[in-house]
Amino acid sequence: MSSSSKTFSLIMLVFYAILLYFVFANKNMIAMYMMAIGMFVDALVGFICTFRSKTK
């Protein structure tokens, strides 16, 4: 994960814990949607952090 934010890391941890529940509950379609959303959000945050100016 590219972000060093503790809040974002906690949100993603809870999100993936819910995703894991759906996998074990055999709710595979919602788990696939959540996985795609989680990977997209993670990539988007990494993209923003990479191009954000470090000179503040």
N, C-alpha and C positions, 0 to 999 in steps of 0.2 A: 504494500500500500504506500503510495507516494506521499500521503498527507501525514504531517506530524501532529495533527490535531487530536487530542484525546477524546473530544466530544464526537468527532466523526468516526474515530475508531470504535467507540462504544456503540454508536448507532449501527455501524456495519456489523459488529459482533452480534447484536440483538437481531438484526435482519437475517443474518446467516443462521442463527439459532432457530428462528422461525422457519426458515427454509429447510433446515435439517428435520424439523418436526414434520413438515409436509412430505418429505421424502419417506420418512419412516411410517407415516400414516397412509402411504400409497396414493397420495394426491399428486401424481407426477406432472400433470399439465401446469398447475399453479406453481409447482416447484421449478419447472422449466422457465416460466415467465419471470419468476423472482430471480432465478440465476442470471438470466439475460439482463434484467434491470440492474442487479448488483454489479455485474461485470462492467456494464456501461457506465454506471456512476463512478466506479473505481477508476476506470480509464479516463473519464472526464475530469475527475479531480486531479489525477496525475498529470494530465495535459495542461490544466490550468496552473498547477504548481510549477511545472517545468518552464512555462513561458512568463510567469509572473516575475516582475523585476525584484531582484534581491537588494537593490540599493535604495533603502528608505531612510 
